[in-house]
Amino acid sequence: MNTNIEISKKAKEEINNLLLDENKGSFFRISVEGGGCSGFKYNFTIDKTFNPDDKKFDNVIIDQISLEYIKGSILEYNDTLIEKSFKIINPNAKSSCGCGTSFSL
């Protein structure tokens, strides 16, 4: 199975735009936490800390444990009249919530 994630062109552009307003050396962090409607939830933050177990994909960092939950996924950015948000298309998720940030394995 693919141990990486794919980042869409739109997501890369939006991450780069977000990081322009942040301190130099900042990253876009993706993490997976317990909770949400379906058991796990995605968390997106700006972070300046690069930890020893982090993996780097362009300007995105993901800790090793979170990467296990989302390996093989695609990070997308939706920019529509209704919403502007990051979304993970996760082939490992057995179900997900309508909010798009919660999933179960």
JOZIRA-V156449 format. One record per helix or strand of 3 or more residues. SS is the DSSP state (hx for helix, st for strand). FROM is the first residue (numbers start at 1). LEN is the number of residues. If there is no record, write none. Layout:
ss->SS from->FROM len->LEN
ss->SS from->FROM len->LEN
This chain:
ss->hx from->9 len->12
ss->st from->27 len->9
ss->st from->39 len->9
ss->st from->54 len->4
ss->st from->60 len->4
ss->hx from->64 len->7
ss->st from->74 len->6
ss->st from->84 len->6
ss->st from->102 len->3
